[in-house]
Amino acid sequence: MSFDLWLVFVAVSLLPAVSPGPAVMLAISNTLRFGRNATLASATGNATGLVAIGYAVAFGFGALMATSALTFTVLKFIGAAYLIYLGLKIWRDKSSFQVQNGVPTTSKSPVKLYFQAFLVSVTNPKAILVITALFPQFMRAEGIDILETSVLSFTYAALCYANHAAIAFAGGHMRRFLTSARRVRWVRRVTGGLFVGFGAALASASR
């Protein structure tokens, strides 16, 4: 892949990389609930999932998703159920989003955050279909090129990671809003509701 073509890929990938979705919402939620380092851990999990999707698409899984109704349906319901579970958990957890002196009062294992974000990433069939539509435009038609696939996958994952890292470093400013119990309650409900909404939308999505 030439450098000029890579720059075109970066430009085309920016919008889907920063557009709102379950992964971005998870990054915002983790920043408010657990702090910067927690979000960087989940950002790494999301990026790993995107790299895995990139390789899977190169080896034909994306085409299977596009043509097999059963595969798409199974994966979308797994992803939808997990998003709804996260939403209900946030809604019911009264300790979510509580801060003291600008610092979150709760914490979570970076390993758990990593695998949580990884699971959200790889069970989102829409993300798979976006990568399926995007990557082949920049890949050679002769067959699978591992180096080319690696460049595309890691580049897209890095763009998404940078977006999540920006959210993480903006967390201090966002947490200033959480200075009252009433605001915390509404943020918890809105965030939980958005995850449930994402899950419901994913469950009703078609190819």
C-alpha atoms as a printed R data frame, in Angstrom:
    type eleno elety resid chain resno       x       y      z
1   ATOM     1    CA   MET     A     1   0.000   0.000  0.000
2   ATOM     2    CA   SER     A     2   1.385   3.388 -0.984
3   ATOM     3    CA   PHE     A     3   1.619   6.226  1.519
4   ATOM     4    CA   ASP     A     4  -0.816   8.338 -0.506
5   ATOM     5    CA   LEU     A     5  -3.408   5.534 -0.487
6   ATOM     6    CA   TRP     A     6  -2.913   5.093  3.254
7   ATOM     7    CA   LEU     A     7  -3.605   8.800  3.790
8   ATOM     8    CA   VAL     A     8  -6.839   8.451  1.818
9   ATOM     9    CA   PHE     A     9  -7.789   5.493  4.017
10  ATOM    10    CA   VAL     A    10  -7.129   7.557  7.156
11  ATOM    11    CA   ALA     A    11  -9.280  10.403  5.837
12  ATOM    12    CA   VAL     A    12 -12.146   8.080  4.916
13  ATOM    13    CA   SER     A    13 -11.933   6.237  8.243
14  ATOM    14    CA   LEU     A    14 -12.100   9.306 10.481
15  ATOM    15    CA   LEU     A    15 -15.871   9.705 10.415
16  ATOM    16    CA   PRO     A    16 -16.782   6.096 11.290
17  ATOM    17    CA   ALA     A    17 -13.987   6.039 13.890
18  ATOM    18    CA   VAL     A    18 -15.360   9.015 15.847
19  ATOM    19    CA   SER     A    19 -19.080   8.590 15.175
20  ATOM    20    CA   PRO     A    20 -21.254   7.845 18.238
21  ATOM    21    CA   GLY     A    21 -21.976   4.218 18.989
22  ATOM    22    CA   PRO     A    22 -21.790   1.627 21.776
23  ATOM    23    CA   ALA     A    23 -17.983   1.766 22.000
24  ATOM    24    CA   VAL     A    24 -17.890   5.569 22.258
25  ATOM    25    CA   MET     A    25 -20.700   5.508 24.810
26  ATOM    26    CA   LEU     A    26 -18.785   2.911 26.814
27  ATOM    27    CA   ALA     A    27 -15.690   5.136 26.769
28  ATOM    28    CA   ILE     A    28 -17.691   8.106 28.065
29  ATOM    29    CA   SER     A    29 -19.332   5.969 30.738
30  ATOM    30    CA   ASN     A    30 -16.024   4.503 31.924
31  ATOM    31    CA   THR     A    31 -14.417   7.953 32.011
32  ATOM    32    CA   LEU     A    32 -17.152   9.328 34.229
33  ATOM    33    CA   ARG     A    33 -17.457   6.238 36.415
34  ATOM    34    CA   PHE     A    34 -13.882   5.037 36.799
35  ATOM    35    CA   GLY     A    35 -11.484   7.682 35.477
36  ATOM    36    CA   ARG     A    36  -8.843   8.117 32.798
37  ATOM    37    CA   ASN     A    37  -6.827   4.924 33.225
38  ATOM    38    CA   ALA     A    38  -9.966   2.800 33.161
39  ATOM    39    CA   THR     A    39 -10.996   4.316 29.836
40  ATOM    40    CA   LEU     A    40  -7.550   3.725 28.360
41  ATOM    41    CA   ALA     A    41  -7.858   0.059 29.382
42  ATOM    42    CA   SER     A    42 -11.260  -0.246 27.710
43  ATOM    43    CA   ALA     A    43  -9.963   1.655 24.661
44  ATOM    44    CA   THR     A    44  -7.250  -0.986 24.319
45  ATOM    45    CA   GLY     A    45  -9.886  -3.730 24.475
46  ATOM    46    CA   ASN     A    46 -11.955  -2.006 21.807
47  ATOM    47    CA   ALA     A    47  -8.911  -1.545 19.567
48  ATOM    48    CA   THR     A    48  -7.972  -5.215 19.970
49  ATOM    49    CA   GLY     A    49 -11.487  -6.197 18.946
50  ATOM    50    CA   LEU     A    50 -11.300  -4.006 15.850
51  ATOM    51    CA   VAL     A    51  -7.986  -5.557 14.833
52  ATOM    52    CA   ALA     A    52  -9.530  -9.001 15.254
53  ATOM    53    CA   ILE     A    53 -12.479  -7.933 13.087
54  ATOM    54    CA   GLY     A    54 -10.077  -6.602 10.444
55  ATOM    55    CA   TYR     A    55  -8.301  -9.944 10.145
56  ATOM    56    CA   ALA     A    56 -11.606 -11.832 10.237
57  ATOM    57    CA   VAL     A    57 -12.945  -9.718  7.380
58  ATOM    58    CA   ALA     A    58  -9.787 -10.344  5.357
59  ATOM    59    CA   PHE     A    59 -10.264 -14.083  5.778
60  ATOM    60    CA   GLY     A    60 -13.903 -14.007  4.702
61  ATOM    61    CA   PHE     A    61 -15.950 -13.585  7.874
62  ATOM    62    CA   GLY     A    62 -17.296 -10.237  6.690
63  ATOM    63    CA   ALA     A    63 -18.628 -11.835  3.528
64  ATOM    64    CA   LEU     A    64 -20.225 -14.567  5.644
65  ATOM    65    CA   MET     A    65 -21.903 -11.908  7.781
66  ATOM    66    CA   ALA     A    66 -23.205 -10.159  4.696
67  ATOM    67    CA   THR     A    67 -24.654 -13.316  3.148
68  ATOM    68    CA   SER     A    68 -25.661 -15.514  6.099
69  ATOM    69    CA   ALA     A    69 -28.832 -14.381  7.849
70  ATOM    70    CA   LEU     A    70 -28.289 -16.910 10.661
71  ATOM    71    CA   THR     A    71 -24.749 -15.739 11.464
72  ATOM    72    CA   PHE     A    72 -25.798 -12.092 11.446
73  ATOM    73    CA   THR     A    73 -28.857 -12.767 13.618
74  ATOM    74    CA   VAL     A    74 -26.994 -14.815 16.220
75  ATOM    75    CA   LEU     A    75 -24.213 -12.267 16.568
76  ATOM    76    CA   LYS     A    76 -26.525  -9.254 16.693
77  ATOM    77    CA   PHE     A    77 -28.640 -10.782 19.477
78  ATOM    78    CA   ILE     A    78 -25.540 -11.616 21.516
79  ATOM    79    CA   GLY     A    79 -24.344  -8.036 21.142
80  ATOM    80    CA   ALA     A    80 -27.794  -6.588 21.828
81  ATOM    81    CA   ALA     A    81 -28.261  -8.670 24.979
82  ATOM    82    CA   TYR     A    82 -24.884  -7.597 26.339
83  ATOM    83    CA   LEU     A    83 -25.555  -3.897 25.688
84  ATOM    84    CA   ILE     A    84 -28.947  -4.121 27.386
85  ATOM    85    CA   TYR     A    85 -27.327  -5.918 30.330
86  ATOM    86    CA   LEU     A    86 -24.754  -3.113 30.672
87  ATOM    87    CA   GLY     A    87 -27.485  -0.489 30.478
88  ATOM    88    CA   LEU     A    88 -29.618  -2.075 33.180
89  ATOM    89    CA   LYS     A    89 -26.565  -2.565 35.387
90  ATOM    90    CA   ILE     A    90 -25.612   1.128 35.116
91  ATOM    91    CA   TRP     A    91 -29.230   2.229 35.684
92  ATOM    92    CA   ARG     A    92 -29.513   0.190 38.910
93  ATOM    93    CA   ASP     A    93 -26.017   0.888 40.301
94  ATOM    94    CA   LYS     A    94 -26.475   3.912 42.554
95  ATOM    95    CA   SER     A    95 -22.716   4.216 43.048
96  ATOM    96    CA   SER     A    96 -22.203   4.866 39.320
97  ATOM    97    CA   PHE     A    97 -20.861   8.326 38.415
98  ATOM    98    CA   GLN     A    98 -20.350   9.427 42.007
99  ATOM    99    CA   VAL     A    99 -17.270  11.615 42.410
100 ATOM   100    CA   GLN     A   100 -15.488  13.145 45.368
101 ATOM   101    CA   ASN     A   101 -13.146  16.082 44.838
102 ATOM   102    CA   GLY     A   102 -13.286  15.401 41.114
103 ATOM   103    CA   VAL     A   103 -12.214  11.759 41.545
104 ATOM   104    CA   PRO     A   104 -14.511   8.746 40.929
105 ATOM   105    CA   THR     A   105 -15.473   6.941 44.130
106 ATOM   106    CA   THR     A   106 -15.698   3.520 42.458
107 ATOM   107    CA   SER     A   107 -13.154   1.441 40.553
108 ATOM   108    CA   LYS     A   108 -13.035  -1.621 38.333
109 ATOM   109    CA   SER     A   109 -10.293  -4.007 37.290
110 ATOM   110    CA   PRO     A   110  -8.510  -2.876 34.089
111 ATOM   111    CA   VAL     A   111  -8.619  -6.490 32.904
112 ATOM   112    CA   LYS     A   112 -12.414  -6.606 33.264
113 ATOM   113    CA   LEU     A   113 -12.730  -3.267 31.489
114 ATOM   114    CA   TYR     A   114 -10.487  -4.530 28.673
115 ATOM   115    CA   PHE     A   115 -12.549  -7.659 28.058
116 ATOM   116    CA   GLN     A   116 -15.827  -5.767 28.458
117 ATOM   117    CA   ALA     A   117 -14.835  -3.374 25.653
118 ATOM   118    CA   PHE     A   118 -13.451  -6.248 23.563
119 ATOM   119    CA   LEU     A   119 -16.779  -8.067 23.806
120 ATOM   120    CA   VAL     A   120 -18.746  -4.938 22.875
121 ATOM   121    CA   SER     A   121 -16.465  -4.493 19.867
122 ATOM   122    CA   VAL     A   122 -16.543  -8.012 18.419
123 ATOM   123    CA   THR     A   123 -20.263  -8.609 18.971
124 ATOM   124    CA   ASN     A   124 -21.349  -5.527 17.035
125 ATOM   125    CA   PRO     A   125 -22.279  -6.815 13.556
126 ATOM   126    CA   LYS     A   126 -22.657  -3.270 12.273
127 ATOM   127    CA   ALA     A   127 -18.978  -2.608 13.038
128 ATOM   128    CA   ILE     A   128 -18.114  -5.768 11.131
129 ATOM   129    CA   LEU     A   129 -20.176  -4.684  8.150
130 ATOM   130    CA   VAL     A   130 -18.641  -1.184  8.183
131 ATOM   131    CA   ILE     A   131 -15.146  -2.681  8.093
132 ATOM   132    CA   THR     A   132 -16.317  -5.160  5.458
133 ATOM   133    CA   ALA     A   133 -17.451  -2.274  3.271
134 ATOM   134    CA   LEU     A   134 -14.403  -0.083  3.948
135 ATOM   135    CA   PHE     A   135 -11.362  -2.363  3.883
136 ATOM   136    CA   PRO     A   136 -11.825  -4.073  0.481
137 ATOM   137    CA   GLN     A   137 -11.728  -0.671 -1.226
138 ATOM   138    CA   PHE     A   138  -8.060  -0.427 -0.181
139 ATOM   139    CA   MET     A   139  -7.021  -4.068 -0.571
140 ATOM   140    CA   ARG     A   140  -5.545  -5.828 -3.559
141 ATOM   141    CA   ALA     A   141  -7.858  -8.085 -5.531
142 ATOM   142    CA   GLU     A   142  -5.221 -10.818 -5.981
143 ATOM   143    CA   GLY     A   143  -5.775 -12.337 -2.535
144 ATOM   144    CA   ILE     A   144  -5.076 -11.885  1.165
145 ATOM   145    CA   ASP     A   145  -2.061  -9.718  1.954
146 ATOM   146    CA   ILE     A   146  -1.248 -10.012  5.669
147 ATOM   147    CA   LEU     A   147   0.883  -6.854  5.734
148 ATOM   148    CA   GLU     A   148  -1.818  -4.839  3.997
149 ATOM   149    CA   THR     A   149  -4.489  -6.242  6.314
150 ATOM   150    CA   SER     A   150  -2.323  -5.393  9.322
151 ATOM   151    CA   VAL     A   151  -1.819  -1.803  8.178
152 ATOM   152    CA   LEU     A   152  -5.540  -1.266  7.623
153 ATOM   153    CA   SER     A   153  -6.593  -2.994 10.844
154 ATOM   154    CA   PHE     A   154  -4.093  -1.307 13.133
155 ATOM   155    CA   THR     A   155  -4.652   2.088 11.513
156 ATOM   156    CA   TYR     A   156  -8.412   1.947 12.024
157 ATOM   157    CA   ALA     A   157  -7.984   0.625 15.566
158 ATOM   158    CA   ALA     A   158  -5.503   3.422 16.340
159 ATOM   159    CA   LEU     A   159  -7.952   6.082 15.142
160 ATOM   160    CA   CYS     A   160 -10.665   4.670 17.409
161 ATOM   161    CA   TYR     A   161  -8.193   4.410 20.300
162 ATOM   162    CA   ALA     A   162  -7.197   8.063 19.827
163 ATOM   163    CA   ASN     A   163 -10.854   9.079 19.975
164 ATOM   164    CA   HIS     A   164 -11.374   7.149 23.210
165 ATOM   165    CA   ALA     A   165  -8.148   8.530 24.670
166 ATOM   166    CA   ALA     A   166  -9.372  12.068 23.956
167 ATOM   167    CA   ILE     A   167 -12.555  11.232 25.858
168 ATOM   168    CA   ALA     A   168 -10.474   9.846 28.724
169 ATOM   169    CA   PHE     A   169  -8.373  12.987 29.035
170 ATOM   170    CA   ALA     A   170 -11.485  15.159 28.910
171 ATOM   171    CA   GLY     A   171 -12.944  13.253 31.837
172 ATOM   172    CA   GLY     A   172 -11.939  15.814 34.442
173 ATOM   173    CA   HIS     A   173 -13.971  18.488 32.711
174 ATOM   174    CA   MET     A   174 -16.956  16.171 32.277
175 ATOM   175    CA   ARG     A   175 -16.936  15.107 35.935
176 ATOM   176    CA   ARG     A   176 -17.330  18.726 37.062
177 ATOM   177    CA   PHE     A   177 -20.936  18.377 35.988
178 ATOM   178    CA   LEU     A   178 -21.474  15.596 38.531
179 ATOM   179    CA   THR     A   179 -21.561  17.831 41.591
180 ATOM   180    CA   SER     A   180 -25.043  16.978 42.821
181 ATOM   181    CA   ALA     A   181 -26.925  13.776 43.569
182 ATOM   182    CA   ARG     A   182 -29.691  14.841 41.211
183 ATOM   183    CA   ARG     A   183 -27.308  15.241 38.272
184 ATOM   184    CA   VAL     A   184 -25.645  11.910 39.063
185 ATOM   185    CA   ARG     A   185 -29.050  10.203 39.086
186 ATOM   186    CA   TRP     A   186 -30.052  11.649 35.733
187 ATOM   187    CA   VAL     A   187 -26.683  10.898 34.113
188 ATOM   188    CA   ARG     A   188 -26.924   7.317 35.370
189 ATOM   189    CA   ARG     A   189 -30.428   6.929 33.954
190 ATOM   190    CA   VAL     A   190 -29.617   8.580 30.629
191 ATOM   191    CA   THR     A   191 -26.453   6.492 30.197
192 ATOM   192    CA   GLY     A   192 -28.207   3.265 31.130
193 ATOM   193    CA   GLY     A   193 -31.082   4.157 28.837
194 ATOM   194    CA   LEU     A   194 -28.731   4.836 25.928
195 ATOM   195    CA   PHE     A   195 -27.079   1.424 26.316
196 ATOM   196    CA   VAL     A   196 -30.501  -0.233 26.393
197 ATOM   197    CA   GLY     A   197 -31.452   1.846 23.337
198 ATOM   198    CA   PHE     A   198 -28.310   0.779 21.485
199 ATOM   199    CA   GLY     A   199 -29.090  -2.837 22.355
200 ATOM   200    CA   ALA     A   200 -32.692  -2.554 21.190
201 ATOM   201    CA   ALA     A   201 -31.612  -0.841 17.955
202 ATOM   202    CA   LEU     A   202 -29.035  -3.547 17.315
203 ATOM   203    CA   ALA     A   203 -31.592  -6.298 17.977
204 ATOM   204    CA   SER     A   204 -33.961  -4.770 15.417
205 ATOM   205    CA   ALA     A   205 -31.251  -4.008 12.841
206 ATOM   206    CA   SER     A   206 -31.213  -5.710  9.477
207 ATOM   207    CA   ARG     A   207 -28.301  -6.285  7.132
